Amino acid sequence: MKTPNKPPKDKGEQYRAIAKYSGLGFEMVAAIIVPTLIGQKVDQRVSLSDKPLFTILFGFLGVAYVMYRIFKLSSE
């Protein structure tokens, strides 16, 4: 049986938890935006009749990575 979450004992633990999750938020945003921008650049160079195939593909890869990180973090 799991024990309920205990509040952090000191301010240091609270700050580490805040830093961990805010860093995760920035990582998630970057993990979606950066591949999407790379996909746009590839689409511009390849120019496949104005269809954003690489933008969509790289965007989905970014979202898949974010979901992987969320599941990995929730299993810790």
N, C-alpha and C positions, 0 to 999 in steps of 0.2 A: 504494500500500500504506500502510495506517495505521501510525503509530508507536504503541507501547504508551503507556498513560497514565504520565506522569512525576509523581513526587511533588512537591508544592508546595515551592518553594525556601525560603521563610521562614515564620515564624509568622503574619505578616499575611495571606498567601495562604490559609493553613489556616483562620484565623478568618473570612475572607470566604466561604470555601466552606461552613463550618459555618453561618454566618448565612444564606447563600443557601438552603440546603436545609432548615434549620429553619423559616425564614420560609415556604417553600413548603409545608411540612407544616401550619402554622397556616392558610395560605390555603386549602388543600384542605379542612380541617375546616370552616372558616367557609363555604366555597363550597357545602357540602352542607347544613349545619345551618340557615343563614339562610334560603335559599329554602324549605326544608321547613317552618320555623316560619311563614313568610309564607303558605305554602299552607294551613297549619292555620288561620290567622286568616281567610283567605278562605273556607275551608270552613265555619267557624263562622258567618260572616256570611251566606253564601248558603244554607247548610243544605239540601243536595241529598239528602234522605232518608238521612242518616247514611253517605254514601259519600265517602271522602276523595279525591275526584278531583283537586283542586288540590294537595293534599299530595303525592300521587304524581307529578303532572305537574311540579311545581316541584322535587321531589327528584331526578327524572330529569334535569331541566335542570341542576341543580347537579352531578350526576355527569358529565354530558356536558361541562360546563365544565372540570371537573377533568381529564378525559381529554384534552381539547384542550390544557390547560396542560402535561400530562406529555409529549404528543407534540411540542409546540412546544419544550419544554426539551430533549428528547432529540435534536432536530434541530440544536441550536446547537453 
